[in-house]
Amino acid sequence: MLLVAALYCSTAAAQGLRRDVLLEDGWRTTAHNSDADAWKGFEATGFKDAQWAVVSVPHTWDKYEGYRQLKHGNRHGYAWYRKTLVIDPSYAGKQLFLWFEGVNSFATVWVNGKQVGSHAGGRTSFTIDITEAAQLGKLNTIAVKADHPGFIRTLPWVCGGCSEEQGFSEGSQPMGIFRPVHLVATDAVRVEPFGIHVWSDSAIKANGVSKGNLTAEIKNYSKQSHAVTVEAVITDSVNRKVFTWQQQVQLAAGETKTVQTATQVDKTVLWCPERPYLYKATVRVIEKGVVKDALDAKFGYRYVQWLTDAAGNKQLLLNGKPVFLNGTAEYEHLLGNSHAFTATEVYARAMQVKAAGFNAFRDAHQPHNLRYQQYWDSLGILWWPQFSAHIWFDLPEFAHNFKTLMRDWIRERWNSPSIILWGLENESTLPESFARECSDIIRDMDKTASTQRLITTCNGGTGTDWNVLQNWTGTYGGDPADYGSDLMKQGLVGEYGAWRSIDMHTEGCFDQKGPLSEDRMTQLMEMKVRLADSVKAFTTGHFHWLLYSHDNPGRVQPDEGYRYIDKVGPVNNKGLFTIWGEPTDAFYMYRANFTSPATQPMVYIVSHTWPERWLTPGVKSGITVYSNCDEVELFNDMEHQVSLGKRKRGGIGSHFQWDDVPVQYNVLYAQGYVNGKPVAQDHIVLLHLPKAPHFEALYKKSVNITQPAKGYYYRYRVNCGGADYTDVNGNEWIGDQSFLDGGRGLFVSQSWGNGFDGMTGMQASQRHSFDAVVNSKDWPLFQTCRYGRDSLYYNFWAAPGRYRIELYFTEPWYGTGGGMDCSKWRVFDVAVNGKTVIKNLDIWKEAGINTVVKKVVEVNVKDKEGISISFPGVQSSQAVIAAIAIAATNEQYLVPTMIPDDTWSRPDEWRRRNWLDKGDLQYADDSVRFHYIPSYLFGDEWVQTVSRDKQRVDAAAVLRLQKPADIYLAVDKRIDSLPSWMKQYQPVADSLVSDAHGGTVFRLLKKSTRLSTGGKYDLVNMPDSLWENGKAFRDEAEMYTVIVHYPSAYEKAEKIKRPVTTYLATDAVRQGKRLDSTIKGFTGKGYIPLRETTDTAAWKITVGVGDTYELRLRYRTGSNAQEPVWLTIRQADGTLMRHDKVFFAPADTKWKTFYTTTGTNINAGVYMIQLVPVKEGALFLDKLEVQ
């Protein structure tokens, strides 16, 4: 039974009173971006849906659309779902319900062709009675339509790209059934969902008598009246009864009643973070001595006080003891699955919050999956749930839906002892009167609101108990050194954080104006942790922003990673984890400060993503280690022979640091001690320094895991996410390839990027760890991986027959530094030819981090079927795979018709390579390695030449391109003039660096013209010596490198400006007032005032291609109030394309931009855009932009 079912229905389920069936698998679904009637009649039982996709719920249709560097790329539209099931005849006499935990944005539900209900708003759950429509013992059809159009104006949760001020809404919204669905069977007289409410007043204390209250909502769904007994029982954690109460209740047909009683519990055990003790309230419905229904609700006794002393300092007391909040926040976003979290994903996120050492959590900024609250209650993590709208629409429907959904939000959560604040808004735009009305509703529903649970806005807004401010000093300006005093003044900081790009690193101390590196982020966060700790007796706490980076439509934020292939976006790249789930250095900084060395001893060397840090041995400074241990000793070898010294732990907000120490070798090994005993270890391997003494100790657990199976012939060996490689057995592994290259083997890998025009399949799908591999010497094979979800797969040509498939996995991210149980942080399935062959693979649980797990499956392949390896089910994080080998016992299976390998001809010493990466050997005959590579060239093809001493002056290389490509040359910067054949290359503003001679800089040259597909091109042709004009450096200059770069439209997407046509106020056809120029800051000769309902502004626009166009109107308002306007779009012949009411947000202090669209695709032609005020007001229009 699902966690939520266990949480709310455990007693009833145990007694056979309620049945809760999770409707997870076997849903069929399709979607359309704009046509709401594309599948009209789909609810009919006989509707043909065989061509629809088969999915599991939770599901969303907005998967990767928002990660293409488009300001408004997230998917909108309409989704249709169908599921058939037989309802057991034993359900006879039961009332049947469908419980939807979340459908976004508007849901309509049918059962067997009959509409049974609808719901507006996806973030709260809803229940529909389907008793009359369902058929017992027969096949039933459930049909759900999920409407998620753009620019919704009647719900509080709006996509950031649909906002009047793009990006202000923060985050996307899912499209579909993105949370679980249940079939629930109960008695006709039952306790309603979330119908139990238990709360306590101030008269509670540990081991004393605690008084409180309990209410229960009972409904009679039958057509007859019923006389029942309602019984309430409270039990402790070992199921002992501590309170019992009964009341007789008479219920008419269809009637709902709420019963209430005072409660009293002796010898109370109080709930607190150190001991999150939970009681259980069970409400039973008894009729004629028989229990008909029962429902449970867990809760805890605790008392919260928010105090302010005479000096104005705020303090939070829990059960009379001060608590300082070290919290984090979290969006429910996951690359490739939006907000559609499984129960395992929620568990993993909760455990990651705990692993980081946080004691508080803030929902950002909308109601989260119901499973979160179970973990906060049971783990002792204090909770600040939020119900945020960001944008206020002055519509009756908006206000009604807001209040209705808010009531649901409170009801679903009101029993959680972890809740200490109710977050009504974030960066609020709610009118004060409406915020006050909502606050009154919250106080009416929760009697502890405004006393124990303050009602808040955050960083703006009035009408609640407290406007909690954010503090972004050091990130957006201000002096972070003032953070301690700021925190005392503010009382609580709702957000603090910093930008960063994973893999980007910088030397030295915190530089507020420096690059947004991981080091800058950790230094700033550590400073704020230290300053906050210094004043924690005088304030209540702060919440870090945020656990995971989140997608952020409406903004330009491309820098989640340093490498171009990691630059998904727009993403709010401040997470301790990346959007694909990889922990950053800051995660370990928090662990070092807030976790216990007694239970979670850890040590982490900064940084595992910085192996190229030093080019040469020597005296080094600024070596940082994060650890919660008493002492850490740092070694320059693996056997503790070369010590760099031992350091003692400082206070909160400090780290272990080594300055002016001689680093001679390529291993740093840290040993953490508690009470003098070694308890935690970490090590990193550096790319450019001499091999450390005892380096072989890193191989002591290695086995020959790549040894070929006897009696098999191997057709394919693929290094997933990596380059060509020869293993310890002399076997060649082919580098990964995202397009068919017959000369290298008939296989191809695909990922989400392949589904979008102009994008590469490697985008946000490949990572490289430089950590030692525990059980294999084939490090280059297992340090790279591909990651993804159901869009990641490998296709291989294969003749009919039986094959052995060897799948190699490593856990690349979770578990570094020790002290963590990372089980369930990554769980996924593997399928071959559509059939799941590995279920719920948990690599960390099987082997830990950086350890190869080998799985072997055998499959029969049919004619023309081939072999496809995919990952159809990912329960948490991303699926990962490091290598694949395919073999057969019959050699004839392995001889396909090859595509002629005419793609490459070269001197024998030269090699065509793929997956350009730092640490690669630059030359085939030398130990020189790449140190720095420009971010956009990672993963490219390249030509590995030989060193200068062995280069033939008459060498030539010819390449046939399979896709259009740009050719780059990396030429030693010391060459003062170039040979004639390089004149067709132009310099670019970047360089490449190798470790030759302690660091050799190569200037980058780019071929003037992009090379097209198919033709043969001379990459290099040197009738004369390369050095003919560089004699001064003839003996020292390094050989050049050739790089073949396949560009994509995504590469500069954040800079691409699709054609924009601007129409000024003077271009408009106007009726009413003349142009005005009183308010300064307009663009042309004035602006259009719209004051009366007879005033109009109309622009005639011309568009050249059929598409949906964005309309941007620059405007001001005359007051701090919204201005409703009729927007009408007509073709030149008068055909109506769009006519509806839009709202311009208040803009009385500055010019703002209103964003909307044509509402649908329009063909090339002429159109009229007209705006007319709905009522008298003051709206001033400066210009219209059409894009």
BABA-346910 format. One record per residue (C-alpha): residue in one letter; y, z, x. Coordinates in steps of 0.2 Angstrom, whole numbers, plus 5000, padded with zeros to 4 digits. Each point is the difference from the previous one (the first is absolute). Layout:
BEGIN
aYZX
...
end
This chain:
BEGIN
m500050005000
l501749965006
l501150135008
v501250004985
a498650024988
a499350145010
l501750085000
y500449994982
c498349994991
s498750095011
t499550144987
a499949874986
a499049885011
a498850145006
q499750054982
g499849824994
l501550014989
r501049865008
r499549845009
d501149925012
v499549835007
l501049925013
l500249814996
e500249955018
d499049845003
g499749834992
w501849964994
r500549824998
t501849965003
t501349865002
a501949995002
h501549894998
n501750025008
s501049944985
d499049954984
a499750154989
d498949904989
a499049915013
w498450084993
k500450034982
g498550054990
f499250085015
e499650164990
a498749914989
t498250055004
g499449825002
f501449965013
k499449905015
d500550105016
a498649945012
q501349925011
w501050165002
a499950115015
v498850154999
v500950165007
s499850185000
v501350124993
p501250065007
h500749835002
t501749915003
w500549825001
d501550045011
k499050025017
y500949915014
e501449914992
g501350135005
y499649995018
r500649835004
q501850055005
l500749944984
k501350114992
h499249984983
g498249945004
n499050134990
r499049924986
h500550014982
g499249924985
y498650044988
a498250055002
w498650004988
y498450115002
r498349994991
k498550125001
t498450004990
l498950154998
v498750074988
i500550174993
d498450114999
p499550044982
s499950185005
y501950004998
a499850004981
g501150134992
k501150005015
q501849955001
l500349875013
f501549985011
l500649895014
w500950105013
f501149895011
e500750095015
g501349865004
v500349824994
n501649925006
s501249964992
f499649974982
a498350024993
t499249934985
v498250044996
w498749924989
v498250054996
n498949874992
g501549894996
k500950144991
q501650065008
v499850195002
g501650055009
s501449975012
h500950095013
a501749985010
g500050065018
g498750015013
r500250165009
t499450124987
s498349994991
f499749974982
t498550014988
i499549894986
d498850044985
i498849854999
t498750094988
e500349874986
a500049855011
a498550055011
q498249954995
l498550115005
g498549935008
k500849835001
l501049905013
n501950054999
t501449905008
i501550095007
a501549895003
v501650065008
k501649905003
a501250075013
d501849935000
h501050025016
p501449874999
g501550015012
f501650094996
i499350134987
r501450094992
t499150124988
l499050115013
p500550125013
w498949925014
v500849845006
c499549895015
g501350025014
g500249815000
c500450004981
s501450135002
e501949964998
e500250065017
q498549925009
g498950135009
f500950154992
s498550034988
e498950025016
g498249934999
s499049884989
q499150034984
p498149964998
m499449864988
g498550044990
i498850144997
f500450095016
r499250174995
p498350054993
v499449974983
h498850114990
l499050004984
v500050174993
a499050074986
t500450164991
d499850094984
a501249954986
v500950165002
r500550025018
v501250075013
e501249865004
p500249935017
f501050125011
g500150114985
i499850165009
h501550085007
v499950175010
w501550085008
s500550175006
d501650105000
s500750125013
a498850144996
i498749955013
k499550085016
a498549995011
n498550114995
g501150064985
v500149954981
s500749834998
k500749954983
g500349824994
n499849874986
l498849874995
t500249864987
a498749874994
e500349844990
i498649974988
k499849844989
n498949954986
y499649825001
s498950004985
k500449964982
q499550174994
s500750175002
h499250125012
a500050195002
v499750045019
t500150145012
v501049975016
e499450105015
a500950025016
v499150075015
i500750025018
t498850025014
d500350035019
s499449905014
v498250064999
n500049974981
r500250184994
k500950024984
v501650095002
f500849964983
t499349954983
w501049964983
q499549924984
q501049944984
q499549924984
v500949834997
q500049894984
l500349825004
a500349874986
a499449825003
g501049925015
e500950175003
t500550065017
k500450185003
t500550105016
v499350185001
q500750135012
t499650175007
a500650125013
t498850025014
q499650155012
v499050005016
d499550155010
k499950015019
t500849835001
v499849905016
l501649905003
w500049825005
c500949975017
p499949875014
e498950115010
r498850044986
p500249874986
y499050104987
l499749914983
y499550074983
k499349894986
a500650004982
t498749934988
v500449974982
r498649974988
v500049944982
i498650094990
e499549954982
k498750114991
g499450085016
v499849845009
v501149955015
k500649824996
d501249975014
a500650085016
l501349965013
d500550085017
a501650025009
k500150085017
f501650105004
g500550145012
y501050164999
r501650005011
y501850044999
v501449895007
q501850065003
w501449895006
l501350125007
t501849995007
d500650145011
a501850065001
a500349885015
g499549854989
n498349985009
k498649944989
q498250075002
l498449964991
l498850154996
l498249974995
n499250164993
g501550105008
k499749925017
p501249875009
v499349835002
f500849865010
l499549824994
n499449885013
g499749864988
t499749815000
a500249874987
e498949854995
y500049844991
e498449944993
h500049845009
l498649915010
l500049835008
g499049894989
n499850114985
s501750064995
h499950164990
a498149984995
f499350155008
t498250054999
a499550184999
t499549995019
e501749935005
v500950144991
y498850135009
a500449915017
r501850024997
a499950184995
m499050045016
q501249915011
v501450104993
k499050165004
a499549935017
a501949985004
g500350184996
f501249984986
n500050144987
a501049904987
f500049834992
r501349904990
d499549864989
a501049845004
h500749974988
q498949974985
p498550094992
h498549995011
n498149984997
l499450164991
r498850045014
y501350055012
q500450164990
q498250065001
y500249995019
w501750095001
d499450144989
s498350025010
l500849985017
g501550114997
i501349865003
l501650034991
w500549864989
w501649914994
p499549874987
q501349874996
f500549904985
s501249875006
a500949854992
h501349965013
i500849884988
w500850054984
f499949874986
d501150054985
l498749944987
p499350104986
e498249945005
f500350065018
a500650174995
h498550024988
n498749945012
f500750115014
k499950164989
t498349954994
l499349975017
m500850155007
r499250114987
d498349935005
w500450035018
i500450184997
r498450034989
e498849925013
r500650125013
w500750164992
n498550115005
s500149965019
p500450165010
s500549895014
i501649944991
i501650085005
l501349874995
w500149874987
g500849845007
l500949914986
e500949875011
n500249945017
e501749935005
s500450014982
t501049894989
l499650094984
p501550054989
e500350185001
s499850024981
f498349925001
a499450105015
r500550164991
e499049944984
c498549965011
s500250175009
d500050094983
i498449914996
i499250055016
r500550184997
d499350004982
m498349945006
d499950105016
k500750184997
t500050035019
a501249855003
s501750055007
t499350175005
q498449975010
r500149815000
l501849945002
i500449834993
t500749895014
t500949835003
c500049945018
n501549945010
g501049974984
g500150044982
t500550144989
g499350084984
t498650095009
d499850175009
w500249935017
n500549845009
v499050015016
l500849905014
q499249895013
n500450015018
w499949845011
t501050065015
g499449905015
t499449864989
y501449944990
g501450095010
g500650185002
d499550125013
p498150065000
a500550155010
d500850074985
y498449994990
g499750195000
s501750044993
d499949864988
l498450064994
m500750174997
k501549934990
q498949884990
g498650134996
l498749874999
v499949835008
g499149874988
e499849875014
y500249985018
g499249875011
a500249865012
w499649815002
r498649955013
s499049855004
i498250035006
d499649955017
m501950005005
h500350145014
t501550055010
e500350125015
g501250145000
c500750134988
f500549974982
d501349864999
q500849994983
k500649825003
g498449955009
p498649894994
l499050064985
s498550045010
e498650124997
d500750125013
r501750004992
m499250054984
t499050145007
q501450075010
l501250004985
m498650074988
e499650145013
m501850045002
k500250034981
v498350105000
r500750115013
l501750034993
a499250034982
d498950135007
s501550095008
v500850024984
k498550024988
a500550184995
f501649934993
t499449854990
t498549944990
g499449845009
h500049825002
f498949854996
h499649865013
w500249824994
l498649954999
l498150005002
y499649814999
s501349865001
h500249924984
d500449824994
n501949994995
p500549844990
g501849965000
r500350055018
v499849915017
q498850125010
p498849905011
d499750125014
e498450104996
g499349945016
y500749935016
r498849855001
y500549864988
i498250004993
d500350184994
k501749974992
v499650014982
g501550034989
p501150054992
v499350175005
n500950175001
n499350025018
k500250195002
g498250054996
l498950125011
f498749874995
t500349815000
i499849914984
w498349945005
g499550195004
e500250025019
p500750175005
t501549995012
d500550125014
a501050104987
f498550054990
y499350095016
m501750085003
y499950084983
r498250055003
a500550095016
n501350104991
f499250054984
t498150015001
s499050145007
p499250005017
a498750124993
t499349874987
q500849835006
p500250005019
m500849845005
v500849915015
y500849835000
i500749905015
v501549904996
s499649864997
h498449914996
t501049854996
w500950005016
p498749955013
e501249895010
r501250145003
w500149995019
l499849855011
t499750095016
p499450175006
g501350135005
v500950164995
k500249994981
s501050114987
g500150024981
i498150014998
t499850084983
v498550084992
y500050074982
s498850154998
n499850164990
c499150085014
d500650145011
e499949905016
v499749825005
e499549945017
l500349815004
f498849915012
n500149835008
d498149974999
m498650044989
e499150145010
h501550125001
q500249975019
v501749935000
s501150134991
l501849974996
g500350184994
k499850114986
r501450044987
k500250144988
r500449974981
g501850034995
g500650034983
i500049904984
g500849835003
s499549995018
h498749915010
f499150005016
q500949895013
w499749955018
d501449945011
d500049955018
v498149995002
p499149875011
v499049894988
q498949895011
y498649944989
n499649924983
v499450154990
l500950154993
y498950144993
a500750154991
q499050164997
g500650134987
y499650185002
v500150144988
n499850185007
g499549925016
k498649904993
p500049814999
v500049944982
a500749834999
q500149845010
d500949835001
h500149865012
i500849835001
v499749855012
l501549915008
l500049825003
h500849975016
l499650155012
p498650015012
k498350064993
a499950195000
p498750105009
h498450034989
f500649864989
e498149974997
a499950164990
l500849914986
y498349904999
k498950155000
k499549984982
s499949815000
v498549914994
n499649815000
i500549984982
t500349815002
q498349975007
p499249854991
a498550034988
k498449945007
g499349844992
y501749944993
y501149865004
y501950034998
r501149884992
y501650104998
r500850145009
v501850044995
n501250125007
c500950044984
g501950015003
g499849975018
a499849875013
d498549915008
y499050125010
t498450015010
d499050164998
v499050115012
n498549894996
g500949845005
n500149944981
e501649914995
w500950064985
i501249884991
g501850064997
d500550024982
q500849854992
s500949984983
f499749814999
l498549895003
d499949955018
g498449905002
g499950005018
r499950195000
g498850024986
l499949974982
f500750164993
v501650064993
s500850174996
q501250024985
s501150134994
w501450034988
g501349895010
n498949854997
g500450014981
f501949965003
d500749845006
g500650005018
m499250175004
t498750045013
g498450094996
m500350125014
q501550084992
a499850194998
s498149975002
q499750045019
r500350155011
h499550045018
s499650175007
f500050035018
d499050164999
a498350015010
v498549964989
v498850155000
n498349915000
s500349835007
k500649925016
d500649854990
w501750074997
p500949834997
l498749964986
f500350174991
q501850045003
t500649864988
c499749994982
r500449914984
y500550114985
g500249964982
r499350014982
d499249874989
s501049865007
l499350025017
y498449905003
y499149905013
n499149834996
f498749935011
w499149834999
a498150034999
a498549904996
p498850064987
g498950145006
r499950185004
y501350085012
r500350175009
i501850054998
e500650145012
l501650084994
y501050115013
f501350134994
t501150135009
e501250124993
p501649955009
w501350134992
y499350164993
g499550155010
t501049985016
g500350175009
g498750104990
g500250134987
m499949894985
d498649964987
c500449824997
s498549974988
k500549894985
w501649955009
r499249825001
v498649954988
f499549824996
d498649884995
v499449855009
a499349854991
v499049855006
n500149844989
g500850114986
k498650135000
t500450185006
v498950045015
i500950165006
k500750124988
n501450135003
l500049985019
d500950155008
i500149965019
w500850175005
k498750104990
e498649905009
a500749995018
g501850075002
i501449905008
n499849865012
t498150004999
v499149844995
v498950004984
k498849864999
k499349944984
v498649874998
v499749904984
e498849854997
v500449874987
n499349844993
v501249865000
k499849864987
d500549815003
k501949985001
e500250184998
g500550065018
i500450185004
s501550094994
i500350185005
s501350094989
f500650174995
p500050014981
g500350184998
v501250115010
q500050184994
s501350065013
s501149935013
q499549825006
a498349935005
v499949975018
i498849895011
a499949985018
a498649875004
i498749894991
a498449925007
i498949884990
a498249965006
a498449924993
t498250005006
n499949814997
e501149915013
q500149844989
y501150104988
l501350015013
v500449825003
p501449944989
t500949835000
m501450055012
i501849944999
p500349915017
d500950115012
d501449895005
t501350134997
w500250055018
s499849925017
r500550095016
p499750045018
d498350095002
e501050165005
w501150004985
r499550094984
r500649984982
r500250174994
n500550084983
w500750174995
l501450025013
d500250195003
k500750125012
g498750055013
d499249825000
l499749935017
q501349875003
y499049895012
a498149965000
d499950055019
d501150155002
s500250184993
v501849974994
r500350064982
f501349974987
h501250154998
y501349944987
i499749874987
p501449954988
s499550064982
y499949834993
l498749945012
f498650134998
g498449924995
d500549835005
e498949875009
w500449985018
v499449925016
q499350115013
t500449915016
v499550055018
s501150085012
r501349915011
d498850005015
k498649904992
q501149884989
r499749825002
v501649905001
d499349864990
a499350104986
a500249954982
a499550084983
v499949914984
l499950094983
r499749934982
l500950114988
q499250044983
k501750064993
p501849975004
a500550115015
d501450055012
i499650005018
y500750145011
l499950015019
a500250165009
v500849965017
d500350125015
k501850054998
r500249995019
i499849815000
d501849945001
s499849824993
l498649924990
p499049855004
s500449844990
w498650014988
m500750174993
k501649924995
q499449984983
y499950194998
q501450104995
p500350195004
v499850134987
a500850174999
d498550105005
s498850025015
l498250045004
v499550135014
s498450025010
d499550145012
a500049895015
h501050075014
g500450164990
g500849894986
t500349825000
v501249934987
f499649824992
r501449914991
l499449924984
l500349824997
k499649914983
k499649824998
s501549914992
t499049924986
r498650084990
l498349915002
s499149944985
t498250004995
g498749885007
g500849925015
k499550045018
y501350085010
d500250035019
l500450185001
v500149995019
n500249845011
m500550035018
p500149845011
d501050115011
s499950185005
l500750124987
w500950085015
e500949845005
n501750074996
g499550195003
k499750005019
a500950165003
f498650094990
r498649895004
d498950145007
e500550134987
a500249924983
e498650014987
m499249874991
y500649964983
t499250034983
v499949894985
i500050074983
v499649904984
h500950084985
y499649964982
p501650044990
s500050064982
a501350004987
y499750195000
e500650025018
k501950004996
a499850034982
e501250155000
k501349885007
i499749854990
k501349964987
r499549894986
p501449894994
v501350104991
t501349924989
t501650104997
y501149984984
l501650095001
a501050074986
t501149855000
d498549894997
a499650084984
v500449954982
r501050154993
q500550054983
g501250154999
k501050085013
r500649915015
l499450035018
d500550175007
s500350065017
t500550184998
i498450075008
k499949955018
g498449935009
f499749854989
t499449845008
g501049864994
k501749994991
g499650134988
y498650074988
i499649984982
p500450154988
l498850034986
r500750124988
e499849944982
t498549944991
t500949834999
d500249985019
t498749895008
a499649945018
a498949855002
w499549905015
k499249835001
i498750005013
t498949865008
v498350045007
g499049875011
v498250064998
g499050084986
d499850185004
t500550184994
y501850035006
e500850165004
l501750034993
r501250125009
l501650054992
r501350105011
y501050114988
r501050164998
t500150114984
g501650094994
s499150174997
n498550105005
a499049924986
q498849864998
e500649844993
p498749914988
v500249815000
w499149864991
l499349885013
t499649834993
i499349855010
r499949834992
q499649825006
a501349875000
d499349944983
g500250174993
t498250065001
l499950195001
m499150065016
r500550184999
h501050124989
d500050195002
k501050155003
v500350055018
f500850155007
f501250015014
a499950175009
p501750105003
a501049935014
d501750084998
t500250045018
k499349855009
w499449824997
k498249994997
t498749864996
f499049984985
y498349925002
t499049904987
t499149834999
t499949854989
g498650104992
t498849855002
n499749845010
i501449884996
n499949815005
a501349915011
g501549974990
v501650074993
y500150174991
m501450114992
i500050195005
q501050094987
l500550194999
v500850084985
p500450194998
v498950094987
k501450124996
e501850035006
g500050065018
a500649955018
l498949885010
f500749905014
l499149855007
d500349945018
k498749865003
l498349944995
e498749965013
v498549894996
q498450005012
end
